[in-house]
Each structure stands twice: as C-alpha cells, then as structure tokens.
C-alpha cells in the first residue's frame, strides 16, 4: 500500500467534508459530537471507508 502525504490527506478529507455538507450520507455511525462535516470526514478517513482514491 502506498503512503499518502499530508496534502493528499487534507484534499481527501476536504472533498469528503464538502460532500457531507451537501447532503451525502455518512459512512460511519454518527455520534453527537460528529455533526461537523470535517470531523465526520476525518472519522471516515480513519476507518478507511471514504470512497475516494488517490492515483499516483
């Protein structure tokens, strides 16, 4: 597996946060403090469930 750098990570989380803020369904269980789209996108990134791929 290829490591992604911090810029790619920020781009993935930012793109997913935008999708979530526009009404995309979350891919992880939502708790009370995860209503923030960025925090929710970060949680999805940590669980490796974001449907976005990085092509090198």
Secondary structure, DSSP 8 states (H G I E B T S, - for coil): -----HHHHHHHHHHHHHHHHTT---SS---GGG-SHHHHHHHHHHTT--------
